[in-house]
Amino acid sequence: MPPAVSINLCCYNSEAFLQATLESISRQTFRDWELIVIDDGSVDSTGAIVQRFRERDPRIIYHRQQNAGLGAARNAAIERSSGKYIALIDHDDLWLPAKLEQQVRQMASQERLVLSYTDAEVIDERGRPLRPYMPADRSAEGEVGRELFLRDFIACSSVLIRRNTLMEAGTFRPELRIAEEYDVFLRLAERGSFGRIAEPLLRLRVHAGNASWNFVRGRDENRIVLSEALRRNPRLRDQVGRSAVRVRLAGFACSPREAAFLSGSFRKTTLRAALTASAKLILSFFPDLVTDRVLMATAARRRSTAMAAAD
């Protein structure tokens, strides 16, 4: 009989944190799961670490392939999954023990849900807490298409997805290297409701190895997936507001209060949100050179923060 949950874990040179991630999976209070590990061409001890855990737990399925990128690796994991639900976890993140149990209970009790996600806490490479992943007022549940268009507020390692809905919506696009998860979440939001567990059941690790995120490429890929979302759902432009759409396509996240200000709903905003939204809107009218510099400065600041946390 297939397990209830297929956990998908994709690895590439993951030896630094993989053991802690696997231990957090093994400590789950919900036990009806299988773990699909895709080794995307690692040249370190990733495979040996997984093999040690396999000797103790036959629920772990290991597949090694030539390096093809995260999207292709995620699809390889999905192809090998047999559970009703698919849970995603990155190789350097940690789950709290009750994570799967709470999400399975939520999904089983609400058939309209196609995805469940949890709040998360950002930690450094030593596991020390840094900050919440997302402020509570920037998260959403239910019909989240508009809110998700404005800002990707979901930590990938927190999600539990109905596998049949994922197959209907379409899996990960290998040509996307940064926005592949956001693309899937936007398509899933068009097919049903999202559930949120307002408890930080995920520890999302930030470290020097993942701080080299390419903000400019991310902006370009987000522009692609957001434009496609607008083509699939033309009403979304009016729901979000044309100025907020411009800000998003320029590469900036947009909070609900900022979007409200850009749509003329001044009573739903704050002075800080109004000033921030105005600055983003002004920048969105300039050539990409301007926004590229802003995004690269943001990337450099985050990289510096991650490096400082490692010291």
C-alpha positions in Angstrom: 0.0 0.0 0.0 1.4 3.4 -0.9 2.4 5.7 1.9 0.4 8.8 2.6 3.3 11.2 2.1 6.2 11.1 -0.4 9.0 13.4 0.9 11.1 14.8 -2.0 14.7 15.8 -1.1 17.0 16.9 -3.9 20.8 17.2 -3.2 23.8 18.6 -4.8 27.1 18.6 -2.8 25.0 18.7 0.3 27.4 17.1 2.9 27.6 20.1 5.2 24.0 20.0 6.4 22.4 16.9 4.9 22.7 14.7 8.0 20.8 17.2 10.2 18.1 17.5 7.6 17.7 13.7 7.4 17.6 13.4 11.2 14.8 16.0 11.3 12.8 13.9 8.8 13.4 10.7 10.8 12.0 12.4 13.9 8.6 13.2 12.4 5.7 12.1 14.6 3.8 11.2 11.5 5.3 7.9 10.3 3.5 6.9 7.1 6.0 8.3 4.6 8.6 7.5 2.0 11.7 9.6 1.3 12.8 10.1 -2.3 16.3 11.4 -2.4 17.6 12.6 -5.8 21.4 13.1 -5.9 21.9 15.6 -8.8 25.5 14.6 -9.5 27.2 15.4 -6.2 31.0 15.0 -6.0 31.2 15.1 -2.2 30.0 12.6 0.4 26.3 13.2 -0.1 25.7 9.7 -1.4 27.5 8.1 1.5 25.5 10.1 4.0 22.2 9.0 2.4 23.4 5.4 2.3 24.0 5.3 6.0 20.4 6.4 6.7 19.1 3.9 4.1 20.7 1.1 6.1 18.5 2.1 9.1 15.4 2.9 7.2 14.0 1.1 4.1 11.6 3.9 3.4 14.4 5.9 1.9 14.7 5.6 -1.9 18.0 6.9 -3.4 18.6 7.9 -7.0 21.7 9.4 -8.5 21.7 11.2 -11.8 23.9 13.5 -13.8 23.6 17.1 -12.8 20.5 18.6 -14.5 19.4 21.4 -12.1 16.9 21.6 -9.3 13.8 21.6 -11.5 14.7 18.4 -13.3 15.7 16.8 -10.0 12.4 17.7 -8.4 10.6 16.2 -11.4 12.7 13.0 -11.0 11.6 12.8 -7.4 7.9 13.3 -8.3 8.1 10.5 -10.9 9.3 8.1 -8.2 6.7 9.3 -5.6 3.6 7.2 -4.8 2.0 9.1 -1.9 -1.2 11.0 -1.8 0.7 14.0 -0.8 4.2 15.4 -1.7 6.3 17.2 0.8 9.3 19.2 -0.4 12.4 19.8 1.7 15.7 21.4 0.8 18.9 19.7 1.8 19.9 22.3 4.4 16.6 22.9 6.1 15.1 21.3 9.2 11.5 20.2 10.1 10.1 20.3 13.7 8.8 16.9 14.7 5.0 17.7 14.4 5.3 19.3 10.9 3.9 16.5 8.8 1.4 15.4 11.4 -0.2 18.8 11.5 -0.3 19.3 7.8 -1.7 15.9 6.9 -4.4 16.5 9.5 -5.2 19.8 7.9 -5.3 18.5 4.4 -7.4 15.5 5.3 -10.0 17.6 7.0 -10.3 20.2 4.2 -10.6 18.6 0.8 -10.7 22.0 -0.9 -7.0 22.5 0.0 -4.4 21.8 -2.7 -1.5 22.9 -0.6 -0.6 23.4 3.0 2.3 25.5 4.2 3.7 26.4 7.6 5.4 29.5 9.1 9.1 29.3 9.2 12.1 30.7 11.2 15.3 31.6 9.5 18.4 30.2 11.1 22.1 30.6 10.4 24.5 27.8 9.5 25.0 26.9 13.2 21.3 26.7 13.7 20.9 29.9 15.6 17.6 31.7 15.1 17.7 35.0 13.1 14.2 36.1 12.3 10.8 35.0 11.1 10.8 34.0 7.4 7.8 36.2 6.6 5.8 38.7 8.8 2.4 37.3 9.7 0.6 40.2 7.9 2.2 39.2 4.6 1.0 35.6 4.6 -2.4 34.4 3.4 -4.6 31.4 3.2 -7.7 30.3 1.3 -7.9 31.8 -2.2 -4.4 33.3 -2.4 -3.9 34.1 -6.1 -3.8 37.8 -5.7 -1.6 37.8 -2.5 0.8 35.2 -4.1 1.1 37.4 -7.2 2.2 40.3 -5.1 4.8 38.4 -3.1 6.1 34.8 -2.8 5.5 34.3 0.9 5.8 30.5 1.0 9.0 28.8 2.1 9.4 25.8 -0.3 10.5 23.4 2.4 7.3 24.0 4.3 4.8 22.8 1.7 2.6 19.7 1.5 0.9 19.3 -1.9 -1.8 17.0 -3.2 0.0 14.9 -5.8 -2.9 14.6 -8.2 -3.4 18.4 -8.2 0.3 18.9 -8.8 0.2 16.6 -11.8 -2.8 18.4 -13.2 -1.2 21.9 -12.7 2.1 20.7 -14.2 5.4 20.0 -12.5 8.6 22.0 -12.3 10.1 23.6 -15.4 13.8 22.7 -15.7 14.6 25.9 -17.7 13.8 27.9 -14.6 16.6 27.9 -12.1 15.3 30.3 -9.4 11.5 30.8 -9.9 10.6 27.1 -10.6 8.9 26.8 -7.2 7.1 30.1 -7.4 5.8 29.1 -10.9 4.3 25.9 -9.5 2.7 27.7 -6.5 1.1 30.2 -8.8 -0.4 27.4 -11.0 -1.6 25.5 -7.9 -3.3 28.6 -6.5 -5.5 28.7 -9.7 -6.8 25.2 -8.8 -7.8 25.5 -5.2 -7.2 26.9 -1.7 -4.0 27.0 0.3 -3.9 26.2 4.0 -1.6 27.8 6.5 -0.3 26.5 9.8 0.6 29.6 11.8 3.4 27.9 13.7 7.1 27.9 12.7 7.5 24.2 12.0 10.3 24.8 9.5 13.8 26.0 10.3 15.1 27.6 7.0 18.9 27.8 6.9 20.7 30.8 5.5 24.4 30.4 4.9 27.3 31.5 2.7 26.6 28.6 0.3 23.1 29.7 -0.6 23.7 33.5 -0.3 24.8 33.8 -3.9 21.3 33.9 -5.1 21.2 35.8 -8.5 18.6 38.5 -7.9 18.8 39.8 -11.5 18.1 36.3 -13.0 15.4 35.9 -10.3 13.8 39.1 -11.5 13.9 38.0 -15.1 12.4 34.5 -14.3 9.7 36.0 -12.0 8.8 38.4 -14.9 8.2 35.3 -17.1 6.1 33.4 -14.6 4.1 36.5 -13.5 3.4 37.4 -17.2 2.2 33.9 -17.8 -0.1 34.0 -14.7 -1.6 37.2 -16.1 -2.2 35.5 -19.5 -3.9 32.5 -17.8 -6.1 34.8 -15.6 -6.7 38.2 -17.3 -8.8 39.3 -14.3 -5.8 39.1 -12.1 -4.5 42.5 -13.5 -7.6 44.3 -12.2 -7.5 42.3 -8.9 -3.9 43.3 -8.2 -4.0 46.8 -9.7 -2.1 48.0 -12.7 0.5 49.9 -10.8 1.2 47.0 -8.5 1.6 44.8 -11.6 4.2 47.2 -13.0 6.1 47.1 -9.7 6.1 43.3 -9.6 7.2 43.0 -13.2 10.1 45.4 -12.5 11.3 42.9 -9.9 10.1 44.2 -6.6 7.9 42.4 -4.0 4.8 44.3 -3.1 3.2 44.0 0.3 -0.6 44.1 0.6 -0.4 47.6 2.1 1.8 48.9 -0.7 -0.6 47.4 -3.2 -3.5 49.1 -1.4 -1.7 52.4 -1.7 -1.0 51.9 -5.4 -4.6 51.2 -6.0 -5.8 54.3 -4.1 -6.9 52.7 -0.9 -5.1 55.1 1.4 -7.0 54.0 4.5 -5.5 50.5 4.3 -1.9 51.7 4.2 0.8 53.3 6.4 3.2 56.2 5.7 6.1 53.8 5.4 4.2 51.5 3.0 3.2 54.6 0.9 6.7 55.8 0.7 8.1 52.4 -0.2 5.4 51.8 -2.8 6.0 55.2 -4.4 9.8 54.6 -4.6 9.2 51.2 -6.2 6.8 52.6 -8.7 9.1 55.4 -9.7 12.0 52.9 -10.2 9.8 50.7 -12.3 9.6 53.4 -15.0 13.4 53.4 -15.4 15.4 51.1 -17.7 16.5 47.8 -16.3 19.9 49.2 -15.5 18.4 51.0 -12.5 16.5 48.1 -11.1 19.4 45.8 -11.7 21.6 47.9 -9.5 19.0 47.9 -6.8 18.6 44.2 -7.0 22.4 43.5 -7.0 22.8 45.8 -4.0 20.1 43.8 -2.2 21.9 40.5 -3.1 25.2 41.9 -1.8 23.7 43.0 1.4 22.1 39.6 2.0 25.3 37.8 1.1 27.2 40.0 3.6 24.6 39.2 6.3 25.0 35.5 5.7 28.8 35.7 5.8 28.6 37.7 9.1 26.3 35.1 10.6 28.8 32.4 9.8 31.7 34.1 11.7 
